[in-house]
Amino acid sequence: MQHLVVRHAELSDAKTVAEMIEEIERYYGATSIQPLEERLAQVEAALFDTPPLAYCLLAITEGEVVGLAAYSFLWPAAGSTHSLFLKELYVRPEGRRSGVGTRLMQEMQTMAAARLGCSRVEWMTDRDNEGARAFYRSLGFPEFEGKVNYRAACDLPDQLG
């Protein structure tokens, strides 16, 4: 791979990030995709409102975005520390197996280590995503058992009642 630049997304990158979100959705099998205008508005709000809801690193080579890492900070983690939570790591097909994912993971660790009070980087992947699991194992990251993930849609107010 040619020279790889990793930097935070800027407002001018919002459309590219919104397009990559569609790629990610299709990668995971979605057939119904939110319209680009809605995705773009949500990307701009999430990444560039004050305060932002999340952050996004872009991996760029030869002027083309080939990968992204979307993350936020969670509190509390261990004791009163916080963690950097990697929500999405995605490398476009043309950037795979060329060090892009490794570089993004290294950047996640570097940012977490440099942030006062950040005790760890956390992320998840689907159990049946053997490619992702093999990638993380190749970087020396252990898998943890014992947690069960839950998800509830915001439009289900009667769930708690």
Phi and psi restraints in degrees (value plus and minus 20) as a CYANA .aco file:
   2 GLN   PHI     -82.5   -42.5
   2 GLN   PSI    -196.6  -156.6
   3 HIS   PHI     -71.1   -31.1
   3 HIS   PSI     105.8   145.8
   4 LEU   PHI    -127.0   -87.0
   4 LEU   PSI     105.6   145.6
   5 VAL   PHI    -131.1   -91.1
   5 VAL   PSI     111.5   151.5
   6 VAL   PHI    -137.5   -97.5
   6 VAL   PSI     104.4   144.4
   7 ARG   PHI    -169.4  -129.4
   7 ARG   PSI     142.6   182.6
   8 HIS   PHI     -90.5   -50.5
   8 HIS   PSI     126.5   166.5
   9 ALA   PHI     -83.9   -43.9
   9 ALA   PSI     124.0   164.0
  10 GLU   PHI    -132.0   -92.0
  10 GLU   PSI     144.7   184.7
  11 LEU   PHI     -73.8   -33.8
  11 LEU   PSI     -55.8   -15.8
  12 SER   PHI     -87.6   -47.6
  12 SER   PSI     -32.8     7.2
  13 ASP   PHI    -112.0   -72.0
  13 ASP   PSI     -23.1    16.9
  14 ALA   PHI     -76.5   -36.5
  14 ALA   PSI     -61.6   -21.6
  15 LYS   PHI     -85.2   -45.2
  15 LYS   PSI     -61.0   -21.0
  16 THR   PHI     -82.2   -42.2
  16 THR   PSI     -63.4   -23.4
  17 VAL   PHI     -82.7   -42.7
  17 VAL   PSI     -63.7   -23.7
  18 ALA   PHI     -81.2   -41.2
  18 ALA   PSI     -60.0   -20.0
  19 GLU   PHI     -86.3   -46.3
  19 GLU   PSI     -59.0   -19.0
  20 MET   PHI     -87.3   -47.3
  20 MET   PSI     -52.0   -12.0
  21 ILE   PHI     -82.1   -42.1
  21 ILE   PSI     -58.2   -18.2
  22 GLU   PHI     -83.4   -43.4
  22 GLU   PSI     -63.1   -23.1
  23 GLU   PHI     -78.6   -38.6
  23 GLU   PSI     -62.8   -22.8
  24 ILE   PHI     -83.0   -43.0
  24 ILE   PSI     -66.2   -26.2
  25 GLU   PHI     -79.2   -39.2
  25 GLU   PSI     -64.6   -24.6
  26 ARG   PHI     -86.8   -46.8
  26 ARG   PSI     -56.7   -16.7
  27 TYR   PHI     -78.3   -38.3
  27 TYR   PSI     -59.5   -19.5
  28 TYR   PHI    -105.8   -65.8
  28 TYR   PSI     -13.8    26.2
  29 GLY   PHI      76.7   116.7
  29 GLY   PSI     -12.0    28.0
  30 ALA   PHI     -86.0   -46.0
  30 ALA   PSI     120.2   160.2
  31 THR   PHI    -131.7   -91.7
  31 THR   PSI     -40.9    -0.9
  32 SER   PHI    -126.4   -86.4
  32 SER   PSI      97.5   137.5
  33 ILE   PHI    -135.4   -95.4
  33 ILE   PSI     113.6   153.6
  34 GLN   PHI     -79.2   -39.2
  34 GLN   PSI     120.0   160.0
  35 PRO   PHI     -77.8   -37.8
  35 PRO   PSI     126.6   166.6
  36 LEU   PHI     -74.7   -34.7
  36 LEU   PSI     -61.6   -21.6
  37 GLU   PHI     -80.6   -40.6
  37 GLU   PSI     -60.6   -20.6
  38 GLU   PHI     -88.0   -48.0
  38 GLU   PSI     -64.6   -24.6
  39 ARG   PHI     -79.9   -39.9
  39 ARG   PSI     -64.3   -24.3
  40 LEU   PHI     -80.6   -40.6
  40 LEU   PSI     -66.0   -26.0
  41 ALA   PHI     -81.9   -41.9
  41 ALA   PSI     -60.2   -20.2
  42 GLN   PHI     -90.8   -50.8
  42 GLN   PSI     -58.0   -18.0
  43 VAL   PHI     -81.8   -41.8
  43 VAL   PSI     -67.4   -27.4
  44 GLU   PHI     -80.4   -40.4
  44 GLU   PSI     -62.6   -22.6
  45 ALA   PHI     -87.1   -47.1
  45 ALA   PSI     -65.5   -25.5
  46 ALA   PHI     -86.0   -46.0
  46 ALA   PSI     -62.3   -22.3
  47 LEU   PHI    -112.8   -72.8
  47 LEU   PSI     -43.8    -3.8
  48 PHE   PHI    -145.7  -105.7
  48 PHE   PSI     -20.0    20.0
  49 ASP   PHI     -90.8   -50.8
  49 ASP   PSI     149.1   189.1
  50 THR   PHI    -135.3   -95.3
  50 THR   PSI      96.3   136.3
  51 PRO   PHI     -99.1   -59.1
  51 PRO   PSI     138.1   178.1
  52 PRO   PHI     -91.1   -51.1
  52 PRO   PSI     131.9   171.9
  53 LEU   PHI    -101.6   -61.6
  53 LEU   PSI     -47.4    -7.4
  54 ALA   PHI    -176.0  -136.0
  54 ALA   PSI     155.5   195.5
  55 TYR   PHI    -152.4  -112.4
  55 TYR   PSI     139.6   179.6
  56 CYS   PHI    -163.9  -123.9
  56 CYS   PSI     104.9   144.9
  57 LEU   PHI    -115.6   -75.6
  57 LEU   PSI     123.1   163.1
  58 LEU   PHI    -137.4   -97.4
  58 LEU   PSI     119.4   159.4
  59 ALA   PHI    -123.7   -83.7
  59 ALA   PSI     104.1   144.1
  60 ILE   PHI    -148.2  -108.2
  60 ILE   PSI     111.5   151.5
  61 THR   PHI    -156.1  -116.1
  61 THR   PSI     117.8   157.8
  62 GLU   PHI      31.1    71.1
  62 GLU   PSI      16.6    56.6
  63 GLY   PHI      58.8    98.8
  63 GLY   PSI     -20.3    19.7
  64 GLU   PHI    -130.7   -90.7
  64 GLU   PSI     116.3   156.3
  65 VAL   PHI     -96.9   -56.9
  65 VAL   PSI     101.8   141.8
  66 VAL   PHI    -133.5   -93.5
  66 VAL   PSI     -26.7    13.3
  67 GLY   PHI    -185.0  -145.0
  67 GLY   PSI     140.9   180.9
  68 LEU   PHI    -164.9  -124.9
  68 LEU   PSI     135.4   175.4
  69 ALA   PHI    -154.1  -114.1
  69 ALA   PSI      96.0   136.0
  70 ALA   PHI    -122.4   -82.4
  70 ALA   PSI     112.8   152.8
  71 TYR   PHI    -169.1  -129.1
  71 TYR   PSI     145.1   185.1
  72 SER   PHI    -168.2  -128.2
  72 SER   PSI     159.3   199.3
  73 PHE   PHI    -131.3   -91.3
  73 PHE   PSI     118.4   158.4
  74 LEU   PHI    -136.2   -96.2
  74 LEU   PSI     122.8   162.8
  75 TRP   PHI    -159.8  -119.8
  75 TRP   PSI     121.0   161.0
  76 PRO   PHI    -104.6   -64.6
  76 PRO   PSI     139.6   179.6
  77 ALA   PHI    -129.9   -89.9
  77 ALA   PSI    -123.9   -83.9
  78 ALA   PHI    -111.6   -71.6
  78 ALA   PSI      98.1   138.1
  79 GLY   PHI      43.1    83.1
  79 GLY   PSI    -146.6  -106.6
  80 SER   PHI    -123.0   -83.0
  80 SER   PSI      -6.7    33.3
  81 THR   PHI     -97.7   -57.7
  81 THR   PSI     154.9   194.9
  82 HIS   PHI    -143.7  -103.7
  82 HIS   PSI     147.5   187.5
  83 SER   PHI    -145.4  -105.4
  83 SER   PSI     134.0   174.0
  84 LEU   PHI    -110.2   -70.2
  84 LEU   PSI      99.3   139.3
  85 PHE   PHI    -124.6   -84.6
  85 PHE   PSI      95.3   135.3
  86 LEU   PHI    -103.4   -63.4
  86 LEU   PSI      89.0   129.0
  87 LYS   PHI    -103.8   -63.8
  87 LYS   PSI     -58.3   -18.3
  88 GLU   PHI    -167.2  -127.2
  88 GLU   PSI     107.7   147.7
  89 LEU   PHI    -140.1  -100.1
  89 LEU   PSI      99.4   139.4
  90 TYR   PHI    -158.2  -118.2
  90 TYR   PSI     111.1   151.1
  91 VAL   PHI    -142.6  -102.6
  91 VAL   PSI     107.3   147.3
  92 ARG   PHI     -82.9   -42.9
  92 ARG   PSI     132.5   172.5
  93 PRO   PHI     -70.0   -30.0
  93 PRO   PSI     -59.2   -19.2
  94 GLU   PHI     -90.7   -50.7
  94 GLU   PSI     -34.0     6.0
  95 GLY   PHI    -123.4   -83.4
  95 GLY   PSI     -24.7    15.3
  96 ARG   PHI     -91.2   -51.2
  96 ARG   PSI     130.0   170.0
  97 ARG   PHI      40.1    80.1
  97 ARG   PSI      10.0    50.0
  98 SER   PHI    -148.6  -108.6
  98 SER   PSI     -10.0    30.0
  99 GLY   PHI      77.3   117.3
  99 GLY   PSI     -21.8    18.2
 100 VAL   PHI     -85.0   -45.0
 100 VAL   PSI     -70.2   -30.2
 101 GLY   PHI     -81.6   -41.6
 101 GLY   PSI     -61.6   -21.6
 102 THR   PHI     -81.1   -41.1
 102 THR   PSI     -64.5   -24.5
 103 ARG   PHI     -83.7   -43.7
 103 ARG   PSI     -60.6   -20.6
 104 LEU   PHI     -85.0   -45.0
 104 LEU   PSI     -60.8   -20.8
 105 MET   PHI     -84.9   -44.9
 105 MET   PSI     -59.7   -19.7
 106 GLN   PHI     -81.5   -41.5
 106 GLN   PSI     -60.7   -20.7
 107 GLU   PHI     -85.8   -45.8
 107 GLU   PSI     -57.8   -17.8
 108 MET   PHI     -79.5   -39.5
 108 MET   PSI     -66.6   -26.6
 109 GLN   PHI     -85.2   -45.2
 109 GLN   PSI     -60.3   -20.3
 110 THR   PHI     -83.6   -43.6
 110 THR   PSI     -65.1   -25.1
 111 MET   PHI     -84.1   -44.1
 111 MET   PSI     -62.9   -22.9
 112 ALA   PHI     -82.8   -42.8
 112 ALA   PSI     -64.0   -24.0
 113 ALA   PHI     -84.6   -44.6
 113 ALA   PSI     -52.0   -12.0
 114 ALA   PHI    -102.1   -62.1
 114 ALA   PSI     -34.2     5.8
 115 ARG   PHI    -111.6   -71.6
 115 ARG   PSI      98.2   138.2
 116 LEU   PHI     -77.3   -37.3
 116 LEU   PSI     106.8   146.8
 117 GLY   PHI      67.5   107.5
 117 GLY   PSI     -19.6    20.4
 118 CYS   PHI    -111.5   -71.5
 118 CYS   PSI      99.6   139.6
 119 SER   PHI    -120.1   -80.1
 119 SER   PSI     -33.3     6.7
 120 ARG   PHI    -189.5  -149.5
 120 ARG   PSI     146.5   186.5
 121 VAL   PHI    -130.5   -90.5
 121 VAL   PSI     113.6   153.6
 122 GLU   PHI    -148.4  -108.4
 122 GLU   PSI     130.4   170.4
 123 TRP   PHI    -182.5  -142.5
 123 TRP   PSI     151.6   191.6
 124 MET   PHI    -155.8  -115.8
 124 MET   PSI     142.4   182.4
 125 THR   PHI    -166.0  -126.0
 125 THR   PSI     140.6   180.6
 126 ASP   PHI     -87.7   -47.7
 126 ASP   PSI     123.0   163.0
 127 ARG   PHI     -79.1   -39.1
 127 ARG   PSI     -52.0   -12.0
 128 ASP   PHI    -110.0   -70.0
 128 ASP   PSI     -14.1    25.9
 129 ASN   PHI    -111.1   -71.1
 129 ASN   PSI      56.1    96.1
 130 GLU   PHI     -83.6   -43.6
 130 GLU   PSI     -51.8   -11.8
 131 GLY   PHI     -83.7   -43.7
 131 GLY   PSI     -65.6   -25.6
 132 ALA   PHI     -85.5   -45.5
 132 ALA   PSI     -63.4   -23.4
 133 ARG   PHI     -81.4   -41.4
 133 ARG   PSI     -61.9   -21.9
 134 ALA   PHI     -85.2   -45.2
 134 ALA   PSI     -59.2   -19.2
 135 PHE   PHI     -80.1   -40.1
 135 PHE   PSI     -69.2   -29.2
 136 TYR   PHI     -85.3   -45.3
 136 TYR   PSI     -58.1   -18.1
 137 ARG   PHI     -83.4   -43.4
 137 ARG   PSI     -58.7   -18.7
 138 SER   PHI     -84.1   -44.1
 138 SER   PSI     -43.4    -3.4
 139 LEU   PHI    -109.0   -69.0
 139 LEU   PSI     -21.2    18.8
 140 GLY   PHI      69.2   109.2
 140 GLY   PSI      -6.9    33.1
 141 PHE   PHI    -107.6   -67.6
 141 PHE   PSI     107.1   147.1
 142 PRO   PHI     -98.9   -58.9
 142 PRO   PSI     133.5   173.5
 143 GLU   PHI    -111.1   -71.1
 143 GLU   PSI     123.2   163.2
 144 PHE   PHI    -129.8   -89.8
 144 PHE   PSI     117.8   157.8
 145 GLU   PHI    -123.4   -83.4
 145 GLU   PSI     147.6   187.6
 146 GLY   PHI      88.2   128.2
 146 GLY   PSI     -44.4    -4.4
 147 LYS   PHI    -110.7   -70.7
 147 LYS   PSI     123.1   163.1
 148 VAL   PHI    -137.2   -97.2
 148 VAL   PSI     108.8   148.8
 149 ASN   PHI    -113.1   -73.1
 149 ASN   PSI     121.8   161.8
 150 TYR   PHI    -143.4  -103.4
 150 TYR   PSI     136.1   176.1
 151 ARG   PHI    -168.8  -128.8
 151 ARG   PSI     114.2   154.2
 152 ALA   PHI    -152.6  -112.6
 152 ALA   PSI     117.3   157.3
 153 ALA   PHI     -94.4   -54.4
 153 ALA   PSI     131.2   171.2
 154 CYS   PHI     -91.2   -51.2
 154 CYS   PSI     -38.1     1.9
 155 ASP   PHI    -112.5   -72.5
 155 ASP   PSI       3.7    43.7
 156 LEU   PHI    -139.0   -99.0
 156 LEU   PSI      45.2    85.2
 157 PRO   PHI     -84.4   -44.4
 157 PRO   PSI     -43.7    -3.7
 158 ASP   PHI    -100.2   -60.2
 158 ASP   PSI     -26.8    13.2
 159 GLN   PHI     -80.6   -40.6
 159 GLN   PSI     -56.2   -16.2
 160 LEU   PHI    -114.5   -74.5
 160 LEU   PSI     -30.7     9.3
